[in-house]
């Protein structure tokens, strides 16, 4: 995993989801309706909990006493984040690709070209 090539509402981190429906929002479906997802193990370490989106972040914010944190957890909540204001499903954001390991590549086929409305 390479956090340097991602830019999202929580900055230049790698986003992981607990629910497959959330992960499916990021899946590209080909012309034959095929897609894939990666099942991963992620080490969270010391967690920071998001209170707003920060698209410029390169690392988690420090703890209240100034210690470095290792990941950000964005829980479902009303949260300022650009053109949206609600985090519907939990996301985990890490800013160091070495905190994640690929467990399984899941390939699948869907009817049509969309997984959700």
N, CA and C atoms as an extended XYZ file, in Angstrom:
351
Properties=species:S:1:pos:R:3:atomname:S:1:resname:S:1:resid:I:1 pbc="F F F"
N         0.842       -1.178        0.000 N   UNK     1
C         0.000        0.000        0.000 CA  UNK     1
C         0.887        1.240        0.000 C   UNK     1
N         0.515        2.222       -0.803 N   UNK     2
C         1.322        3.438       -0.910 CA  UNK     2
C         0.445        4.657       -0.641 C   UNK     2
N         0.581        5.202        0.558 N   UNK     3
C        -0.230        6.351        0.967 CA  UNK     3
C         0.085        7.608        0.171 C   UNK     3
N         1.217        7.637       -0.522 N   UNK     4
C         1.617        8.848       -1.258 CA  UNK     4
C         0.784        9.102       -2.501 C   UNK     4
N         0.031        8.112       -2.956 N   UNK     5
C        -0.727        8.276       -4.201 CA  UNK     5
C        -2.224        8.453       -3.954 C   UNK     5
N        -2.621        8.673       -2.738 N   UNK     6
C        -4.036        8.840       -2.424 CA  UNK     6
C        -4.291       10.231       -1.865 C   UNK     6
N        -5.396       10.824       -2.262 N   UNK     7
C        -5.832       12.105       -1.698 CA  UNK     7
C        -7.337       12.013       -1.509 C   UNK     7
N        -7.791       12.127       -0.289 N   UNK     8
C        -9.213       12.026       -0.001 CA  UNK     8
C        -9.648       13.090        0.986 C   UNK     8
N       -10.857       12.949        1.489 N   UNK     9
C       -11.369       13.959        2.412 CA  UNK     9
C       -10.638       13.945        3.748 C   UNK     9
N        -9.904       12.853        4.036 N   UNK    10
C        -9.095       12.786        5.248 CA  UNK    10
C        -7.614       12.903        4.925 C   UNK    10
N        -7.283       13.451        3.775 N   UNK    11
C        -5.904       13.721        3.418 CA  UNK    11
C        -5.242       12.610        2.632 C   UNK    11
N        -3.914       12.564        2.722 N   UNK    12
C        -3.097       11.605        1.962 CA  UNK    12
C        -2.902       10.333        2.764 C   UNK    12
N        -3.976        9.691        3.085 N   UNK    13
C        -3.920        8.449        3.838 CA  UNK    13
C        -4.569        7.328        3.054 C   UNK    13
N        -4.522        6.152        3.621 N   UNK    14
C        -5.155        4.975        3.050 CA  UNK    14
C        -6.429        4.708        3.826 C   UNK    14
N        -7.535        4.598        3.113 N   UNK    15
C        -8.838        4.433        3.750 CA  UNK    15
C        -9.244        2.960        3.747 C   UNK    15
N        -9.745        2.505        4.886 N   UNK    16
C       -10.240        1.138        5.019 CA  UNK    16
C       -11.629        1.199        5.627 C   UNK    16
N       -12.453        0.215        5.279 N   UNK    17
C       -13.831        0.176        5.766 CA  UNK    17
C       -14.098       -1.159        6.433 C   UNK    17
N       -14.967       -1.146        7.431 N   UNK    18
C       -15.393       -2.381        8.078 CA  UNK    18
C       -16.519       -3.050        7.307 C   UNK    18
N       -17.304       -2.255        6.586 N   UNK    19
C       -18.433       -2.769        5.828 CA  UNK    19
C       -18.072       -2.848        4.344 C   UNK    19
N       -18.396       -3.985        3.726 N   UNK    20
C       -18.089       -4.146        2.302 CA  UNK    20
C       -18.850       -3.143        1.445 C   UNK    20
N       -20.033       -2.701        1.882 N   UNK    21
C       -20.787       -1.724        1.087 CA  UNK    21
C       -20.043       -0.392        1.012 C   UNK    21
N       -19.316       -0.031        2.061 N   UNK    22
C       -18.509        1.191        2.031 CA  UNK    22
C       -17.322        1.004        1.094 C   UNK    22
N       -16.627       -0.130        1.199 N   UNK    23
C       -15.497       -0.406        0.314 CA  UNK    23
C       -15.944       -0.436       -1.144 C   UNK    23
N       -17.147       -0.938       -1.397 N   UNK    24
C       -17.653       -1.045       -2.766 CA  UNK    24
C       -17.829        0.322       -3.432 C   UNK    24
N       -17.957        1.380       -2.641 N   UNK    25
C       -18.088        2.720       -3.223 CA  UNK    25
C       -16.838        3.135       -3.978 C   UNK    25
N       -15.711        2.474       -3.710 N   UNK    26
C       -14.448        2.822       -4.347 CA  UNK    26
C       -14.036        1.822       -5.435 C   UNK    26
N       -14.880        0.837       -5.707 N   UNK    27
C       -14.555       -0.209       -6.679 CA  UNK    27
C       -14.881        0.266       -8.092 C   UNK    27
N       -13.935        0.074       -8.997 N   UNK    28
C       -14.176        0.318      -10.424 CA  UNK    28
C       -14.704       -0.978      -11.036 C   UNK    28
N       -15.842       -0.899      -11.697 N   UNK    29
C       -16.453       -2.053      -12.350 CA  UNK    29
C       -16.144       -1.971      -13.843 C   UNK    29
N       -15.626       -3.059      -14.420 N   UNK    30
C       -15.298       -3.039      -15.850 CA  UNK    30
C       -16.553       -3.257      -16.697 C   UNK    30
N       -16.383       -3.276      -18.011 N   UNK    31
C       -17.519       -3.404      -18.936 CA  UNK    31
C       -18.259       -4.735      -18.806 C   UNK    31
N       -17.610       -5.724      -18.240 N   UNK    32
C       -18.243       -7.032      -18.053 CA  UNK    32
C       -18.813       -7.201      -16.654 C   UNK    32
N       -18.841       -6.115      -15.855 N   UNK    33
C       -19.414       -6.151      -14.518 CA  UNK    33
C       -18.505       -6.751      -13.464 C   UNK    33
N       -17.196       -6.829      -13.743 N   UNK    34
C       -16.251       -7.402      -12.789 CA  UNK    34
C       -15.596       -6.302      -11.952 C   UNK    34
N       -15.364       -6.620      -10.699 N   UNK    35
C       -14.669       -5.718       -9.797 CA  UNK    35
C       -13.864       -6.517       -8.796 C   UNK    35
N       -13.082       -5.830       -7.979 N   UNK    36
C       -12.333       -6.526       -6.933 CA  UNK    36
C       -12.161       -5.613       -5.725 C   UNK    36
N       -12.024       -6.252       -4.576 N   UNK    37
C       -11.743       -5.578       -3.311 CA  UNK    37
C       -10.610       -6.334       -2.631 C   UNK    37
N        -9.945       -5.673       -1.718 N   UNK    38
C        -8.861       -6.286       -0.962 CA  UNK    38
C        -9.284       -6.384        0.497 C   UNK    38
N        -9.224       -7.573        1.044 N   UNK    39
C        -9.438       -7.777        2.473 CA  UNK    39
C        -8.077       -7.624        3.142 C   UNK    39
N        -7.995       -6.751        4.120 N   UNK    40
C        -6.704       -6.411        4.728 CA  UNK    40
C        -6.755       -6.496        6.245 C   UNK    40
N        -5.589       -6.722        6.817 N   UNK    41
C        -5.389       -6.527        8.252 CA  UNK    41
C        -4.734       -5.170        8.401 C   UNK    41
N        -5.233       -4.366        9.342 N   UNK    42
C        -4.704       -3.020        9.545 CA  UNK    42
C        -4.363       -2.838       11.020 C   UNK    42
N        -3.143       -2.402       11.281 N   UNK    43
C        -2.714       -2.104       12.643 CA  UNK    43
C        -3.024       -0.639       12.921 C   UNK    43
N        -3.883       -0.384       13.906 N   UNK    44
C        -4.312        0.987       14.186 CA  UNK    44
C        -3.380        1.711       15.143 C   UNK    44
N        -2.768        1.006       16.084 N   UNK    45
C        -1.936        1.681       17.076 CA  UNK    45
C        -2.772        2.655       17.892 C   UNK    45
N        -2.183        3.792       18.228 N   UNK    46
C        -2.909        4.838       18.950 CA  UNK    46
C        -3.828        5.558       17.977 C   UNK    46
N        -5.133        5.574       18.289 N   UNK    47
C        -6.143        6.114       17.378 CA  UNK    47
C        -6.537        7.537       17.734 C   UNK    47
N        -6.734        8.329       16.705 N   UNK    48
C        -7.339        9.650       16.822 CA  UNK    48
C        -8.737        9.526       16.229 C   UNK    48
N        -9.707       10.194       16.812 N   UNK    49
C       -11.072       10.140       16.295 CA  UNK    49
C       -11.383       11.444       15.579 C   UNK    49
N       -11.794       11.323       14.316 N   UNK    50
C       -12.055       12.502       13.488 CA  UNK    50
C       -13.248       13.283       14.028 C   UNK    50
N       -13.111       14.596       14.062 N   UNK    51
C       -14.221       15.487       14.388 CA  UNK    51
C       -14.569       16.351       13.180 C   UNK    51
N       -13.692       16.359       12.197 N   UNK    52
C       -13.946       17.008       10.917 CA  UNK    52
C       -12.979       16.428        9.898 C   UNK    52
N       -13.319       16.563        8.632 N   UNK    53
C       -12.445       16.088        7.564 CA  UNK    53
C       -11.300       17.079        7.380 C   UNK    53
N       -10.127       16.550        7.056 N   UNK    54
C        -8.959       17.387        6.783 CA  UNK    54
C        -8.277       16.841        5.539 C   UNK    54
N        -8.649       17.376        4.394 N   UNK    55
C        -8.119       16.916        3.123 CA  UNK    55
C        -6.651       17.190        2.914 C   UNK    55
N        -6.034       17.953        3.804 N   UNK    56
C        -4.605       18.279        3.688 CA  UNK    56
C        -3.729       17.442        4.624 C   UNK    56
N        -4.317       16.549        5.395 N   UNK    57
C        -3.561       15.784        6.399 CA  UNK    57
C        -2.552       14.838        5.750 C   UNK    57
N        -1.385       14.764        6.352 N   UNK    58
C        -0.343       13.813        5.964 CA  UNK    58
C        -0.100       12.798        7.064 C   UNK    58
N        -0.664       13.048        8.232 N   UNK    59
C        -0.540       12.138        9.368 CA  UNK    59
C        -1.689       12.452       10.321 C   UNK    59
N        -1.966       11.541       11.245 N   UNK    60
C        -3.029       11.830       12.217 CA  UNK    60
C        -2.651       13.025       13.088 C   UNK    60
N        -3.645       13.746       13.587 N   UNK    61
C        -3.317       14.835       14.516 CA  UNK    61
C        -2.730       14.251       15.799 C   UNK    61
N        -1.887       15.009       16.491 N   UNK    62
C        -1.317       14.505       17.749 CA  UNK    62
C        -2.390       14.409       18.834 C   UNK    62
N        -2.078       13.643       19.869 N   UNK    63
C        -2.989       13.540       21.005 CA  UNK    63
C        -3.042       14.880       21.732 C   UNK    63
N        -3.949       14.993       22.695 N   UNK    64
C        -4.084       16.245       23.447 CA  UNK    64
C        -2.797       16.630       24.176 C   UNK    64
N        -2.012       15.622       24.562 N   UNK    65
C        -0.754       15.930       25.249 CA  UNK    65
C         0.441       15.958       24.293 C   UNK    65
N         0.168       15.977       22.974 N   UNK    66
C         1.220       16.158       21.986 CA  UNK    66
C         1.889       14.902       21.458 C   UNK    66
N         1.476       13.715       21.925 N   UNK    67
C         2.084       12.477       21.444 CA  UNK    67
C         1.575       12.136       20.039 C   UNK    67
N         2.436       11.554       19.199 N   UNK    68
C         1.997       11.178       17.852 CA  UNK    68
C         0.969       10.046       17.892 C   UNK    68
N         0.031       10.093       16.980 N   UNK    69
C        -0.980        9.050       16.840 CA  UNK    69
C        -0.656        8.260       15.580 C   UNK    69
N        -1.297        7.086       15.419 N   UNK    70
C        -0.975        6.202       14.310 CA  UNK    70
C        -2.080        6.066       13.274 C   UNK    70
N        -3.306        6.404       13.627 N   UNK    71
C        -4.426        6.238       12.703 CA  UNK    71
C        -5.556        7.189       13.087 C   UNK    71
N        -6.493        7.318       12.164 N   UNK    72
C        -7.695        8.122       12.400 CA  UNK    72
C        -8.903        7.217       12.207 C   UNK    72
N        -9.855        7.297       13.107 N   UNK    73
C       -11.119        6.591       12.984 CA  UNK    73
C       -12.195        7.648       12.751 C   UNK    73
N       -12.906        7.505       11.642 N   UNK    74
C       -14.030        8.403       11.343 CA  UNK    74
C       -15.312        7.612       11.585 C   UNK    74
N       -15.941        7.870       12.721 N   UNK    75
C       -17.182        7.188       13.074 CA  UNK    75
C       -18.370        7.870       12.402 C   UNK    75
N       -19.479        7.141       12.236 N   UNK    76
C       -20.681        7.772       11.689 CA  UNK    76
C       -21.095        8.955       12.565 C   UNK    76
N       -21.273       10.109       11.929 N   UNK    77
C       -21.627       11.318       12.672 CA  UNK    77
C       -21.861       12.458       11.691 C   UNK    77
N       -22.469       13.514       12.185 N   UNK    78
C       -22.500       14.764       11.445 CA  UNK    78
C       -21.095       15.339       11.554 C   UNK    78
N       -20.477       15.610       10.401 N   UNK    79
C       -19.082       16.024       10.399 CA  UNK    79
C       -18.834       16.963        9.226 C   UNK    79
N       -18.264       18.137        9.471 N   UNK    80
C       -17.943       19.030        8.358 CA  UNK    80
C       -16.941       18.369        7.409 C   UNK    80
N       -17.317       18.246        6.139 N   UNK    81
C       -16.417       17.631        5.167 CA  UNK    81
C       -16.739       18.084        3.754 C   UNK    81
N       -16.460       19.317        3.468 N   UNK    82
C       -16.644       19.828        2.108 CA  UNK    82
C       -18.111       19.901        1.727 C   UNK    82
N       -18.468       19.253        0.608 N   UNK    83
C       -19.843       19.337        0.124 CA  UNK    83
C       -20.773       18.341        0.803 C   UNK    83
N       -20.258       17.505        1.688 N   UNK    84
C       -21.084       16.574        2.456 CA  UNK    84
C       -20.909       16.903        3.929 C   UNK    84
N       -21.907       16.576        4.716 N   UNK    85
C       -21.788       16.870        6.141 CA  UNK    85
C       -22.109       15.681        7.032 C   UNK    85
N       -22.139       14.479        6.456 N   UNK    86
C       -22.448       13.303        7.251 CA  UNK    86
C       -21.486       12.175        6.885 C   UNK    86
N       -20.865       11.592        7.885 N   UNK    87
C       -20.073       10.370        7.726 CA  UNK    87
C       -21.027        9.238        8.045 C   UNK    87
N       -21.467        8.480        7.030 N   UNK    88
C       -22.499        7.453        7.232 CA  UNK    88
C       -21.959        6.144        7.804 C   UNK    88
N       -20.778        5.730        7.368 N   UNK    89
C       -20.196        4.467        7.815 CA  UNK    89
C       -18.780        4.710        8.337 C   UNK    89
N       -18.333        3.869        9.242 N   UNK    90
C       -17.005        4.022        9.836 CA  UNK    90
C       -15.912        3.800        8.789 C   UNK    90
N       -14.908        4.653        8.837 N   UNK    91
C       -13.716        4.503        8.017 CA  UNK    91
C       -12.498        4.563        8.923 C   UNK    91
N       -11.480        3.830        8.536 N   UNK    92
C       -10.194        3.835        9.222 CA  UNK    92
C        -9.189        4.438        8.247 C   UNK    92
N        -8.393        5.385        8.700 N   UNK    93
C        -7.405        6.018        7.832 CA  UNK    93
C        -6.029        5.853        8.475 C   UNK    93
N        -5.097        5.317        7.686 N   UNK    94
C        -3.706        5.229        8.128 CA  UNK    94
C        -2.862        6.041        7.154 C   UNK    94
N        -1.751        6.526        7.612 N   UNK    95
C        -0.889        7.381        6.792 CA  UNK    95
C         0.475        6.738        6.555 C   UNK    95
N         0.565        5.453        6.860 N   UNK    96
C         1.782        4.679        6.636 CA  UNK    96
C         1.356        3.314        6.116 C   UNK    96
N         1.653        3.032        4.854 N   UNK    97
C         1.227        1.791        4.228 CA  UNK    97
C         1.745        0.535        4.911 C   UNK    97
N         2.805        0.659        5.702 N   UNK    98
C         3.338       -0.499        6.411 CA  UNK    98
C         2.438       -0.961        7.548 C   UNK    98
N         1.387       -0.194        7.857 N   UNK    99
C         0.434       -0.588        8.892 CA  UNK    99
C        -0.628       -1.547        8.357 C   UNK    99
N        -0.616       -1.854        7.059 N   UNK   100
C        -1.634       -2.718        6.473 CA  UNK   100
C        -0.988       -3.872        5.721 C   UNK   100
N        -1.698       -4.983        5.697 N   UNK   101
C        -1.221       -6.167        5.001 CA  UNK   101
C        -2.393       -6.782        4.239 C   UNK   101
N        -2.146       -7.187        3.007 N   UNK   102
C        -3.179       -7.815        2.184 CA  UNK   102
C        -3.386       -9.247        2.662 C   UNK   102
N        -4.640       -9.584        2.923 N   UNK   103
C        -5.003      -10.937        3.316 CA  UNK   103
C        -5.620      -11.711        2.156 C   UNK   103
N        -6.456      -11.035        1.356 N   UNK   104
C        -7.214      -11.741        0.335 CA  UNK   104
C        -7.649      -10.759       -0.742 C   UNK   104
N        -7.549      -11.165       -1.991 N   UNK   105
C        -8.084      -10.392       -3.111 CA  UNK   105
C        -9.419      -11.019       -3.481 C   UNK   105
N       -10.476      -10.240       -3.404 N   UNK   106
C       -11.826      -10.721       -3.677 CA  UNK   106
C       -12.253      -10.180       -5.034 C   UNK   106
N       -12.531      -11.064       -5.970 N   UNK   107
C       -13.053      -10.651       -7.270 CA  UNK   107
C       -14.516      -11.060       -7.345 C   UNK   107
N       -15.298      -10.258       -8.029 N   UNK   108
C       -16.735      -10.529       -8.103 CA  UNK   108
C       -17.302       -9.942       -9.383 C   UNK   108
N       -18.526      -10.332       -9.685 N   UNK   109
C       -19.233       -9.822      -10.856 CA  UNK   109
C       -20.600       -9.324      -10.401 C   UNK   109
N       -21.030       -8.199      -10.964 N   UNK   110
C       -22.337       -7.633      -10.622 CA  UNK   110
C       -23.158       -7.488      -11.897 C   UNK   110
N       -24.484       -7.474      -11.743 N   UNK   111
C       -25.375       -7.171      -12.868 CA  UNK   111
C       -25.421       -5.678      -13.030 C   UNK   111
N       -25.160       -5.175      -14.227 N   UNK   112
C       -25.108       -3.733      -14.456 CA  UNK   112
C       -23.750       -3.213      -14.094 C   UNK   112
N       -23.619       -1.894      -14.098 N   UNK   113
C       -22.305       -1.296      -13.861 CA  UNK   113
C       -22.219       -0.561      -12.539 C   UNK   113
N       -23.258       -0.634      -11.698 N   UNK   114
C       -23.228        0.079      -10.419 CA  UNK   114
C       -23.494       -0.885       -9.277 C   UNK   114
N       -22.802       -0.658       -8.177 N   UNK   115
C       -23.021       -1.464       -6.977 CA  UNK   115
C       -24.029       -0.834       -6.035 C   UNK   115
N       -24.273        0.454       -6.185 N   UNK   116
C       -25.159        1.193       -5.283 CA  UNK   116
C       -25.818        2.321       -6.055 C   UNK   116
N       -26.853        2.884       -5.473 N   UNK   117
C       -27.527        4.054       -6.074 CA  UNK   117
C       -27.099        5.316       -5.391 C   UNK   117
